[in-house]
Amino acid sequence: MSDDLFFHSINNQLAVVMGNAELLGLKFDNRKTQETCREIQAAASKINKLMYEYIGHNGVHRNTMGLTQTNSPS
């Protein structure tokens, strides 16, 4: 498996973890649960950034966007 394919596979799984954590946080009104879900998202995002740096894509700038946010121009 190439490095790029490996990265892509891991990145896809991180996206699933981040999305599920956000959906779980939206499901509960409990502040502690919501905070834990944000911590999960932040950890997955950090792993993603570390992987980008490791494979030499550290010049790529990506913004993490929640499921409830839109990407429409202002």
Number of C-alpha atoms within 10 A of each C-alpha: 6 7 9 10 10 10 16 12 11 15 19 12 12 18 15 13 18 25 17 16 21 19 16 15 19 15 11 11 9 10 10 11 16 19 12 14 22 17 14 17 21 14 15 20 19 12 14 18 17 14 16 17 13 11 11 10 12 12 8 9 9 7 6 10 11 12 12 8 7 8 6 5 4 3
